[in-house]
Amino acid sequence: MKFPKDAPKTKVIKTLELLGFEMVRVGNHISMIRENPEGGKHL
């Protein structure tokens, strides 16, 4: 999935957090993780 380049970073992060993702690492790229209903995790 790609977001538009002009999307505000804070708004994108907040939206993904509302969908159940949590930030794992921040650098040149942002890594986020989300736990699925079966208990597994997705990066």
Backbone torsions as a table, in degrees:
resi	resn	phi	psi	omega
1	MET	NA	134.8	177.8
2	LYS	-119.8	141.2	174.9
3	PHE	-100.9	154.4	175.7
4	PRO	-60.0	144.5	-178.4
5	LYS	-62.2	-28.4	-176.2
6	ASP	-90.3	5.0	178.2
7	ALA	-70.1	132.1	178.9
8	PRO	-63.3	127.9	-176.1
9	LYS	-56.1	-43.9	-177.9
10	THR	-65.1	-36.8	179.9
11	LYS	-68.9	-39.9	178.3
12	VAL	-64.5	-45.4	179.9
13	ILE	-62.3	-44.9	-179.9
14	LYS	-61.3	-41.0	178.9
15	THR	-63.8	-44.9	179.0
16	LEU	-65.1	-35.5	176.9
17	GLU	-65.2	-36.4	176.8
18	LEU	-65.6	-26.3	178.3
19	LEU	-86.4	3.5	174.6
20	GLY	103.9	3.4	179.1
21	PHE	-85.5	150.7	172.4
22	GLU	-129.9	145.9	-177.2
23	MET	-73.2	135.5	179.0
24	VAL	-107.1	-42.9	-174.1
25	ARG	-151.3	142.9	177.1
26	VAL	-127.0	131.6	178.0
27	GLY	-162.5	-133.0	173.0
28	ASN	-63.7	-31.4	177.2
29	HIS	-123.4	158.5	178.3
30	ILE	-107.3	126.6	176.2
31	SER	-103.4	130.5	179.0
32	MET	-129.5	155.2	-178.7
33	ILE	-132.2	150.7	177.5
34	ARG	-141.7	134.3	177.9
35	GLU	-86.9	131.4	179.6
36	ASN	-87.8	168.2	-176.3
37	PRO	-58.8	-26.8	-179.8
38	GLU	-81.3	-4.9	178.2
39	GLY	102.0	-8.6	177.7
40	GLY	-78.8	169.1	-179.4
41	LYS	-122.0	145.8	177.9
42	HIS	-121.3	133.9	174.1
43	LEU	-92.5	NA	NA
